Amino acid sequence: MKKLSKLVFIALLFTIGLVSVNAAPFKIGDEEFETLKDAVDAAPTDGTKTTIVMTEDVTGGSGVIVQAGKNLVIDFGGHRYETEAPMVGSSGTETQSFQLLKGSTVHIKNGTLIPSTRSDSKMFIQNYCDLTVENITIDGSTNPNAGFYAISSNNGKVNIIGNTSIKVNPEIASARAFDMCWAPLVGTDTPYAGGTQITVDTTGKIEGMIELDVWGTFSDANGIKSTLTIKNMDFAGTWSIDERLANQLSIEGGKFNSSVENYLASGKSEYTTDNKVFEVLPSGTIKVKSNEVFVLKGKTANVEVEVDDLYKKYVTYGIENTEIATYKDGVITGSKVGNTTLSVGLGKLGDSVSITVFEVKPAESEDASEEAINEEANTVTTHIVEAALSEENVEGLDEETIENVKEAVLAGKTVETEVEFKDVKKDDIPEEIMKDIEAEAKKESGKIVGYLDITLLLKADDNDLGKVTKLPAPIKVSVEVDDSLGKVPENTTRKYFVVRIHDGEAELLDATYKDGKLEFETDRFSQYVYGYADTTNENPNIPKTGDSITLYLVLLGMSIFGIVCVIALNKKRLMSITK
């Protein structure tokens, strides 16, 4: 009997021990509560901040009403809280898991909350207070009810922060993740005329509808006080916005599955690279520094784009017509003569620049030597045209010619270069300059044979665009001349000369004669006087042609004629020597 009593006593002690170990899941300080409702009800209503801590996962949680005057921090401690019956709410509308009344302050944090799947579970949190939701996951994905709200706010300041996520049933189109309600007049009462001011700044994801709606009678007589400001969130859902409240939505940041450009805050822009994710970031700089870009067909041109570092991973580059030009890594490649546009940007932020691909080619000629001259001139002229179109300072083109070339290029026309030779008369040469040339030629027993005007023309569709008067590098010119230049008397050395008259100055150029043509190099285009000077050879064994004369005679002839020309220049008779 004593043995049995001892066993009963030990079992009783063990039972008491077990009861003492299984603490209640909610605590305010050291005080424990079996339900969240009990803990909330125990909190004072004088505004004293009260912290309720949940110590374990809970299922079957009943509805909770937070009365005015309560100041609660409910820390779910990283646990899971599932709600069930009974629901709470105003009389006749007991469809809520939490009813947070006006005049209270509630901060819920650190946990996962699961709304009931009951048919009368229509709203998880009905909010009228100042509410903070921090590091909370509200998972209503199994709630089957149409029109369900995870959070509905009619009044008070609401902050959804930290890593808070909200999800509703993806198969219920009308299920709301949260709403911003404007309820200035409910019946004849105005209990929520102060509106609700919601700020969302979470790294979590919001999945479901976001609604901006009106409850009761709409009024904006005193201004609409409800606002929704989104600083950050990852949103995958839909919008339901009463157009009367559209201006109350301001988006400053976040990622969205559809465009939100109509609701962007000042200084913000929307960017997308695939039309699937639209990211809102501060507006910055995306600018093409060139006003227009001209690129030679088959060649490349650089285009400089200024892009803030924040946008570099999002910015897109697009050529309107890729048959005309292509773009890669700051370089435009011209493929076909024509006009297109390079666009650089993200959403509404961006810039563009016109791209013109042009071609400069030599004019065709039946004469092989003329065609060769045209091709050589074209090579050098092309660089001038490129520089002029790029608004660089260039010599050899006047402003009118540059404008004509630009107009032709923009019209998609090909620019042609043509060297034109024309015999002129002595009277076409400025009189004073001609007198000096004749006097110097006479002193050297020289004979003037002819007069030329050489012009480098730019054309488009056989229309003259203007003249190139100077090249950055000389080209070789070959001119057919009178046969008499090649008829050299016996025992005679013949030196050929060309005098170029350009911008009021005369300059002696070296020249050679071969096969009926006078050849020399020039980088300026204007009037020319040409001829020869003969020297009688004392030694008859010296060849008579100027092509093979000995070096000392060449130097002697050039020195004499050069000295005379320098003297003439000093007299401002516009003569000079280059070689």
C-alpha positions as CSV (number, residue, x, y, z in Angstrom):
1,M,0.0,0.0,0.0
2,K,2.8,2.3,0.9
3,K,4.6,1.4,-2.3
4,L,1.4,2.3,-4.3
5,S,1.1,5.6,-2.5
6,K,4.7,6.4,-3.4
7,L,4.1,5.7,-7.1
8,V,0.9,7.9,-7.1
9,F,2.8,10.7,-5.4
10,I,5.7,10.5,-7.9
11,A,3.2,10.4,-10.9
12,L,1.5,13.4,-9.4
13,L,4.8,15.3,-9.1
14,F,5.7,14.4,-12.7
15,T,2.3,15.7,-13.9
16,I,2.7,18.9,-12.0
17,G,6.2,19.2,-13.5
18,L,4.8,18.8,-17.0
19,V,2.1,21.4,-16.5
20,S,4.7,23.9,-15.3
21,V,7.0,23.2,-18.3
22,N,4.2,23.8,-20.9
23,A,4.2,27.6,-20.7
24,A,1.5,29.7,-22.4
25,P,2.6,30.9,-25.9
26,F,2.1,34.7,-25.2
27,K,3.9,36.8,-22.7
28,I,3.8,40.4,-21.5
29,G,6.9,40.6,-19.4
30,D,6.7,37.6,-17.1
31,E,2.9,37.3,-17.4
32,E,1.7,34.5,-19.7
33,F,-1.4,34.2,-21.8
34,E,-3.0,31.3,-23.6
35,T,-4.2,33.4,-26.5
36,L,-3.2,36.6,-28.3
37,K,-6.7,37.9,-27.6
38,D,-6.1,37.5,-23.9
39,A,-2.8,39.3,-24.0
40,V,-4.2,42.2,-26.1
41,D,-7.2,42.6,-23.8
42,A,-4.8,42.7,-20.8
43,A,-2.9,45.7,-22.2
44,P,-3.7,49.1,-20.7
45,T,-5.7,51.7,-22.7
46,D,-3.8,54.7,-21.4
47,G,-1.2,54.8,-24.2
48,T,1.4,52.8,-22.3
49,K,3.6,50.9,-24.7
50,T,3.0,47.2,-24.1
51,T,5.1,44.4,-25.8
52,I,3.5,41.0,-26.4
53,V,5.9,38.2,-27.3
54,M,4.8,35.0,-29.0
55,T,7.1,32.1,-27.9
56,E,5.9,29.3,-30.2
57,D,3.8,28.5,-33.3
58,V,0.1,28.9,-32.8
59,T,-2.8,27.5,-34.7
60,G,-6.5,28.2,-34.3
61,G,-6.0,31.8,-33.1
62,S,-9.2,33.7,-32.6
63,G,-10.1,37.1,-33.8
64,V,-8.5,40.1,-32.0
65,I,-9.9,43.6,-31.4
66,V,-7.5,46.4,-30.4
67,Q,-9.3,49.1,-28.5
68,A,-8.6,52.8,-28.6
69,G,-5.8,53.9,-26.2
70,K,-3.8,50.7,-26.5
71,N,-0.1,51.0,-27.7
72,L,1.0,47.5,-28.7
73,V,4.1,45.9,-30.0
74,I,3.3,42.3,-31.0
75,D,6.5,40.4,-31.6
76,F,5.7,37.0,-33.2
77,G,9.3,35.9,-32.5
78,G,9.8,34.4,-35.9
79,H,6.9,32.0,-35.4
80,R,3.8,31.1,-37.4
81,Y,0.4,32.3,-36.3
82,E,-2.7,30.8,-37.9
83,T,-6.1,32.4,-37.3
84,E,-9.5,30.6,-37.1
85,A,-12.8,31.4,-35.5
86,P,-14.4,33.4,-34.1
87,M,-14.0,36.3,-36.5
88,V,-14.4,39.9,-35.2
89,G,-15.6,43.2,-36.6
90,S,-18.5,45.6,-36.4
91,S,-21.9,44.2,-35.6
92,G,-23.2,42.2,-38.5
93,T,-19.8,42.2,-40.3
94,E,-17.7,39.9,-38.2
95,T,-15.4,38.8,-41.0
96,Q,-12.0,40.0,-39.7
97,S,-9.1,38.3,-37.9
98,F,-7.8,41.7,-36.6
99,Q,-9.7,44.8,-36.0
100,L,-7.4,47.7,-35.1
101,L,-9.5,50.6,-33.9
102,K,-8.9,54.3,-34.3
103,G,-7.0,55.8,-31.4
104,S,-4.7,52.8,-30.9
105,T,-1.1,52.2,-32.0
106,V,0.0,48.8,-33.2
107,H,3.4,47.5,-34.3
108,I,3.5,43.9,-35.5
109,K,6.8,42.2,-36.4
110,N,8.9,39.1,-37.0
111,G,6.5,36.3,-38.0
112,T,4.4,34.6,-40.5
113,L,0.6,35.2,-40.3
114,I,-1.9,32.8,-42.0
115,P,-5.4,34.0,-42.5
116,S,-8.3,31.6,-41.9
117,T,-9.8,29.8,-44.9
118,R,-13.3,30.0,-43.5
119,S,-16.0,31.3,-45.8
120,D,-16.6,34.3,-43.4
121,S,-12.9,35.2,-43.5
122,K,-13.1,38.3,-45.7
123,M,-10.5,40.6,-44.2
124,F,-7.3,39.7,-42.3
125,I,-6.5,43.1,-40.8
126,Q,-9.1,45.9,-40.8
127,N,-7.1,48.9,-39.8
128,Y,-8.2,52.3,-38.4
129,C,-5.1,52.9,-36.2
130,D,-1.5,53.9,-36.6
131,L,0.0,50.6,-37.8
132,T,3.5,49.4,-38.5
133,V,4.1,46.0,-40.2
134,E,7.7,45.0,-40.0
135,N,9.4,41.8,-41.2
136,I,6.0,40.1,-41.4
137,T,4.8,37.6,-44.0
138,I,1.0,37.5,-44.5
139,D,0.3,34.4,-46.5
140,G,-3.3,34.4,-47.6
141,S,-2.7,32.2,-50.7
142,T,-5.1,29.5,-49.4
143,N,-8.0,31.9,-48.6
144,P,-10.7,31.0,-51.1
145,N,-12.9,34.1,-50.7
146,A,-13.5,36.6,-53.5
147,G,-12.9,40.2,-52.4
148,F,-10.5,39.1,-49.6
149,Y,-8.2,41.8,-48.1
150,A,-5.0,41.0,-46.4
151,I,-4.9,44.5,-45.0
152,S,-7.5,47.2,-45.5
153,S,-6.8,50.6,-44.1
154,N,-9.4,53.4,-43.7
155,N,-7.6,55.6,-41.2
156,G,-4.3,56.2,-39.6
157,K,-0.6,56.1,-40.6
158,V,0.5,52.8,-41.9
159,N,4.1,51.7,-42.5
160,I,4.9,48.5,-44.3
161,I,8.6,48.1,-43.7
162,G,11.6,45.8,-43.3
163,N,11.3,42.5,-45.2
164,T,7.5,42.4,-45.2
165,S,5.7,40.3,-47.8
166,I,2.0,40.0,-48.5
167,K,0.5,37.3,-50.7
168,V,-3.2,36.4,-51.5
169,N,-4.7,33.6,-53.5
170,P,-3.4,34.0,-57.1
171,E,-6.6,32.3,-58.5
172,I,-8.9,34.9,-57.0
173,A,-8.6,38.0,-59.2
174,S,-10.4,40.2,-56.7
175,A,-8.2,39.3,-53.7
176,R,-6.4,42.4,-52.4
177,A,-3.0,42.5,-50.8
178,F,-3.9,45.8,-49.3
179,D,-5.8,48.9,-50.1
180,M,-5.8,52.7,-49.4
181,C,-9.3,53.8,-48.6
182,W,-10.7,57.3,-48.6
183,A,-13.8,57.4,-46.3
184,P,-14.5,61.1,-45.6
185,L,-18.2,60.6,-45.1
186,V,-19.8,57.3,-43.9
187,G,-23.5,57.9,-43.8
188,T,-23.8,61.2,-42.0
189,D,-20.6,60.6,-39.9
190,T,-17.0,61.7,-40.6
191,P,-15.0,59.5,-38.3
192,Y,-12.2,58.9,-40.9
193,A,-12.0,62.3,-42.5
194,G,-8.3,62.4,-41.6
195,G,-7.7,59.5,-44.1
196,T,-5.0,56.9,-44.1
197,Q,-1.4,57.6,-45.1
198,I,0.3,54.5,-46.2
199,T,4.1,54.2,-46.8
200,V,5.5,51.0,-48.3
201,D,9.2,50.5,-48.0
202,T,9.9,46.8,-47.9
203,T,12.5,44.5,-49.5
204,G,9.8,41.8,-49.6
205,K,7.3,40.9,-52.3
206,I,3.7,42.0,-52.6
207,E,1.5,39.6,-54.6
208,G,-2.1,40.4,-55.3
209,M,-4.2,43.5,-56.1
210,I,-3.4,46.9,-54.7
211,E,-6.6,49.0,-54.5
212,L,-7.2,52.7,-54.1
213,D,-10.9,53.0,-53.3
214,V,-13.6,55.2,-51.8
215,W,-15.9,54.0,-49.0
216,G,-19.1,56.0,-48.3
217,T,-19.7,59.3,-50.0
218,F,-16.8,60.8,-52.0
219,S,-15.7,64.3,-51.0
220,D,-12.7,66.4,-51.7
221,A,-14.0,69.6,-50.3
222,N,-11.2,69.7,-47.7
223,G,-8.7,67.9,-49.9
224,I,-8.2,64.1,-50.1
225,K,-6.2,63.1,-47.1
226,S,-5.5,59.5,-47.9
227,T,-2.2,58.8,-49.6
228,L,-0.1,55.8,-50.7
229,T,3.6,56.4,-51.0
230,I,5.7,53.5,-52.3
231,K,9.4,53.8,-51.6
232,N,10.3,50.2,-52.4
233,M,8.7,46.8,-53.0
234,D,8.7,44.0,-55.4
235,F,5.2,43.9,-56.8
236,A,3.6,41.2,-58.8
237,G,-0.1,41.9,-59.1
238,T,-2.7,44.3,-60.5
239,W,-3.9,47.7,-59.7
240,S,-7.5,48.9,-59.0
241,I,-7.4,52.7,-58.8
242,D,-10.4,55.0,-58.5
243,E,-9.5,57.7,-60.9
244,R,-10.5,60.3,-58.3
245,L,-7.7,59.0,-56.2
246,A,-5.0,58.6,-58.9
247,N,-3.1,61.6,-57.7
248,Q,-2.9,60.2,-54.2
249,L,-0.5,57.5,-55.4
250,S,3.2,58.4,-55.5
251,I,5.8,55.8,-56.5
252,E,9.4,56.6,-55.6
253,G,11.0,53.2,-56.0
254,G,10.6,49.5,-56.4
255,K,10.1,46.8,-59.0
256,F,6.8,46.2,-60.8
257,N,5.4,43.7,-63.3
258,S,3.7,46.5,-65.3
259,S,4.3,50.1,-66.1
260,V,3.7,52.6,-63.3
261,E,4.9,55.7,-65.2
262,N,1.6,57.6,-64.6
263,Y,2.2,57.5,-60.9
264,L,5.9,58.3,-60.6
265,A,7.0,60.8,-58.0
266,S,8.8,63.9,-59.1
267,G,12.4,63.2,-60.1
268,K,11.8,59.5,-60.6
269,S,11.9,57.5,-63.8
270,E,10.8,54.0,-64.8
271,Y,13.2,51.6,-66.6
272,T,12.8,48.2,-68.2
273,T,15.0,46.0,-70.3
274,D,12.4,43.4,-71.2
275,N,8.9,44.9,-70.6
276,K,8.5,42.4,-67.8
277,V,10.1,44.1,-64.8
278,F,9.8,47.9,-64.5
279,E,12.1,49.4,-62.0
280,V,11.7,52.9,-60.5
281,L,14.9,54.8,-59.7
282,P,15.9,58.4,-59.3
283,S,16.0,60.4,-62.5
284,G,19.5,61.0,-63.8
285,T,21.4,61.7,-66.9
286,I,21.3,59.8,-70.2
287,K,22.5,62.1,-72.9
288,V,24.0,61.8,-76.3
289,K,26.7,64.5,-76.5
290,S,26.5,64.9,-80.3
291,N,23.8,66.9,-81.9
292,E,24.0,64.8,-85.1
293,V,26.4,62.1,-86.3
294,F,27.7,61.8,-89.9
295,V,29.4,58.6,-90.8
296,L,31.0,57.6,-94.1
297,K,29.5,54.5,-95.7
298,G,31.7,51.5,-94.8
299,K,33.4,53.4,-92.1
300,T,32.8,54.1,-88.4
301,A,32.2,57.1,-86.2
302,N,32.3,57.4,-82.4
303,V,29.3,58.6,-80.6
304,E,29.6,59.6,-76.9
305,V,26.8,58.9,-74.6
306,E,26.7,60.2,-71.0
307,V,25.0,57.7,-68.7
308,D,24.9,57.8,-64.9
309,D,26.4,54.6,-63.3
310,L,23.0,53.8,-61.7
311,Y,21.4,53.2,-65.1
312,K,24.2,51.5,-67.0
313,K,22.8,48.0,-66.4
314,Y,19.4,49.1,-67.7
315,V,20.1,51.5,-70.6
316,T,19.2,50.3,-74.0
317,Y,20.6,51.4,-77.4
318,G,18.6,51.1,-80.6
319,I,19.1,52.0,-84.2
320,E,15.8,52.8,-86.0
321,N,17.0,51.3,-89.3
322,T,19.8,48.8,-89.0
323,E,20.2,48.5,-92.7
324,I,21.6,52.0,-92.7
325,A,23.8,51.8,-89.6
326,T,24.5,49.7,-86.6
327,Y,25.7,50.5,-83.1
328,K,28.0,48.7,-80.7
329,D,30.0,50.0,-77.7
330,G,29.9,53.6,-78.6
331,V,30.7,53.1,-82.3
332,I,28.4,53.7,-85.3
333,T,29.1,51.7,-88.5
334,G,27.7,53.1,-91.7
335,S,26.2,50.5,-94.0
336,K,24.0,52.3,-96.5
337,V,23.5,55.9,-97.5
338,G,20.5,57.3,-95.7
339,N,19.2,58.7,-92.4
340,T,18.3,56.9,-89.2
341,T,18.2,57.5,-85.4
342,L,20.1,56.2,-82.5
343,S,17.9,56.1,-79.4
344,V,19.4,55.7,-75.9
345,G,17.3,55.4,-72.8
346,L,15.2,53.9,-70.2
347,G,11.4,54.6,-70.1
348,K,10.8,58.3,-70.4
349,L,14.4,59.1,-69.6
350,G,16.7,59.1,-72.6
351,D,18.0,60.9,-75.6
352,S,18.4,60.3,-79.3
353,V,20.6,61.5,-82.1
354,S,20.2,61.5,-85.9
355,I,22.6,59.4,-87.9
356,T,23.4,60.2,-91.5
357,V,25.4,57.8,-93.6
358,F,27.0,59.4,-96.6
359,E,29.3,58.6,-99.4
360,V,32.0,60.6,-101.2
361,K,33.2,59.2,-104.5
362,P,35.3,60.4,-107.5
363,A,33.5,61.5,-110.6
364,E,33.7,59.1,-113.5
365,S,35.9,60.0,-116.5
366,E,36.7,58.4,-119.8
367,D,40.2,59.7,-119.5
368,A,42.3,57.3,-117.4
369,S,44.7,60.0,-116.1
370,E,41.8,62.3,-115.1
371,E,40.0,59.4,-113.4
372,A,43.2,58.7,-111.4
373,I,43.5,62.3,-110.4
374,N,39.8,62.3,-109.3
375,E,40.4,59.2,-107.2
376,E,43.4,60.7,-105.5
377,A,41.6,63.9,-104.9
378,N,38.6,62.0,-103.6
379,T,40.7,60.2,-100.9
380,V,41.9,63.5,-99.5
381,T,38.7,65.4,-100.0
382,T,36.7,62.8,-98.1
383,H,38.5,63.6,-94.9
384,I,37.7,67.3,-95.4
385,V,34.0,66.6,-95.9
386,E,34.0,64.3,-92.8
387,A,35.6,67.0,-90.7
388,A,33.3,69.7,-92.1
389,L,30.1,67.7,-91.3
390,S,31.4,67.0,-87.8
391,E,31.7,70.8,-87.4
392,E,35.5,70.8,-87.1
393,N,37.4,73.7,-88.4
394,V,38.7,72.9,-91.8
395,E,40.5,74.9,-94.5
396,G,39.5,74.7,-98.1
397,L,35.7,74.9,-97.7
398,D,33.7,78.0,-97.3
399,E,30.5,78.1,-95.1
400,E,28.2,78.1,-98.1
401,T,29.9,74.9,-99.5
402,I,29.7,73.2,-96.1
403,E,26.0,74.0,-95.9
404,N,25.4,72.7,-99.4
405,V,27.2,69.5,-98.7
406,K,25.3,69.0,-95.5
407,E,22.0,69.6,-97.2
408,A,22.9,67.0,-100.0
409,V,24.1,64.4,-97.4
410,L,20.9,64.8,-95.3
411,A,18.9,64.3,-98.5
412,G,20.7,61.0,-99.0
413,K,22.7,62.1,-102.0
414,T,26.2,60.9,-102.9
415,V,28.8,63.6,-103.0
416,E,31.2,63.4,-105.9
417,T,34.6,65.0,-106.3
418,E,35.9,66.1,-109.7
419,V,39.1,67.9,-110.7
420,E,38.4,70.2,-113.6
421,F,41.1,71.6,-115.9
422,K,40.5,74.6,-118.0
423,D,42.8,76.5,-120.3
424,V,42.7,80.2,-119.6
425,K,44.2,83.3,-121.2
426,K,47.0,85.5,-120.0
427,D,44.5,88.3,-119.4
428,D,42.8,86.0,-116.8
429,I,45.9,86.2,-114.6
430,P,46.1,89.2,-112.3
431,E,48.1,91.8,-114.2
432,E,50.7,92.7,-111.5
433,I,51.5,89.1,-110.8
434,M,51.7,88.2,-114.5
435,K,54.3,91.0,-115.0
436,D,56.5,89.7,-112.2
437,I,56.3,86.1,-113.6
438,E,57.2,87.3,-117.1
439,A,60.1,89.4,-115.8
440,E,61.6,86.5,-113.8
441,A,61.1,84.1,-116.7
442,K,62.9,86.5,-119.0
443,K,65.9,86.7,-116.7
444,E,66.2,83.0,-116.7
445,S,65.7,82.7,-120.5
446,G,62.4,81.0,-119.6
447,K,59.4,80.8,-121.8
448,I,55.8,80.8,-120.7
449,V,53.8,78.3,-122.6
450,G,50.3,78.2,-121.2
451,Y,47.8,79.2,-118.5
452,L,45.5,76.9,-116.5
453,D,42.7,77.0,-114.0
454,I,42.4,73.8,-111.9
455,T,39.3,73.5,-109.8
456,L,38.3,70.8,-107.4
457,L,34.6,70.6,-107.4
458,L,32.1,68.9,-105.1
459,K,28.9,67.8,-106.8
460,A,25.7,65.9,-106.1
461,D,23.3,64.8,-108.9
462,D,25.5,66.9,-111.4
463,N,24.8,70.1,-109.3
464,D,27.7,72.0,-108.0
465,L,27.9,72.2,-104.2
466,G,31.0,74.3,-104.1
467,K,34.8,74.2,-104.5
468,V,37.6,72.8,-102.4
469,T,40.3,75.4,-102.5
470,K,42.8,73.7,-100.3
471,L,43.7,70.1,-99.3
472,P,45.5,68.9,-96.1
473,A,47.9,67.0,-98.3
474,P,49.1,67.4,-101.9
475,I,47.9,65.3,-104.8
476,K,49.7,64.5,-108.1
477,V,48.4,66.4,-111.1
478,S,49.0,65.4,-114.7
479,V,48.1,67.9,-117.4
480,E,48.2,67.5,-121.2
481,V,50.2,70.3,-122.7
482,D,51.5,71.5,-126.0
483,D,54.0,69.1,-127.7
484,S,56.5,71.9,-128.0
485,L,57.4,71.4,-124.3
486,G,59.0,68.0,-125.3
487,K,61.0,69.3,-128.2
488,V,64.3,70.0,-126.6
489,P,67.2,71.4,-128.9
490,E,70.5,69.6,-129.2
491,N,73.0,70.3,-126.4
492,T,70.3,71.8,-124.3
493,T,69.0,71.1,-120.8
494,R,65.3,72.0,-120.2
495,K,63.8,72.7,-116.8
496,Y,60.1,72.8,-116.5
497,F,58.3,75.1,-114.1
498,V,54.8,75.7,-112.8
499,V,53.8,78.9,-111.0
500,R,50.7,78.6,-108.8
501,I,48.7,81.7,-108.1
502,H,46.5,81.3,-105.0
503,D,45.0,83.9,-102.7
504,G,47.1,86.6,-104.3
505,E,50.4,84.8,-103.9
506,A,52.6,83.1,-106.5
507,E,54.5,80.0,-105.7
508,L,57.0,78.1,-107.8
509,L,56.4,74.3,-108.0
510,D,58.6,71.6,-109.3
511,A,57.4,70.0,-112.5
512,T,58.4,67.2,-114.9
513,Y,57.4,66.5,-118.5
514,K,56.6,63.0,-119.8
515,D,54.7,61.7,-122.7
516,G,53.0,65.0,-123.5
517,K,52.0,65.6,-120.0
518,L,53.2,68.1,-117.4
519,E,53.2,66.5,-113.9
520,F,53.5,68.3,-110.5
521,E,52.0,68.1,-107.0
522,T,49.6,70.7,-105.5
523,D,47.4,71.1,-102.5
524,R,45.7,74.3,-103.7
525,F,43.3,74.8,-106.6
526,S,43.4,78.0,-108.6
527,Q,45.3,79.5,-111.5
528,Y,48.6,78.2,-112.9
529,V,51.2,79.5,-115.3
530,Y,53.6,76.9,-116.8
531,G,56.6,76.9,-119.1
532,Y,60.3,76.0,-119.3
533,A,63.8,77.4,-119.2
534,D,66.6,76.1,-121.4
535,T,70.3,76.0,-120.7
536,T,72.9,75.3,-123.4
537,N,75.2,72.5,-122.5
538,E,79.0,73.3,-122.8
539,N,79.6,69.6,-122.7
540,P,77.6,68.0,-125.6
541,N,77.6,64.7,-123.8
542,I,75.2,66.0,-121.2
543,P,71.7,64.7,-122.0
544,K,69.3,67.3,-123.4
545,T,66.1,66.4,-121.6
546,G,65.2,67.8,-118.3
547,D,64.4,64.4,-116.9
548,S,68.0,63.3,-116.6
549,I,70.0,66.5,-115.9
550,T,72.9,66.4,-113.5
551,L,72.2,67.3,-109.9
552,Y,74.3,70.4,-109.8
553,L,72.5,72.0,-112.7
554,V,69.1,71.2,-111.1
555,L,70.2,72.9,-107.9
556,L,71.7,75.8,-109.7
557,G,68.6,76.4,-111.8
558,M,66.3,76.1,-108.7
559,S,68.5,78.4,-106.7
560,I,68.6,81.2,-109.3
561,F,64.9,81.1,-109.9
562,G,64.2,80.7,-106.2
563,I,66.3,83.8,-105.2
564,V,64.5,85.9,-107.8
565,C,61.1,84.7,-106.5
566,V,62.0,85.5,-102.9
567,I,63.1,89.0,-103.9
568,A,59.8,89.4,-105.6
569,L,58.0,88.3,-102.5
570,N,59.9,90.8,-100.4
571,K,58.7,93.4,-102.9
572,K,55.2,92.2,-102.2
573,R,55.1,90.9,-105.8
574,L,53.5,87.7,-104.5
575,M,56.2,85.3,-105.5
576,S,57.6,82.5,-103.3
577,I,59.4,79.2,-103.6
578,T,58.8,75.9,-101.9
579,K,61.6,73.8,-103.1
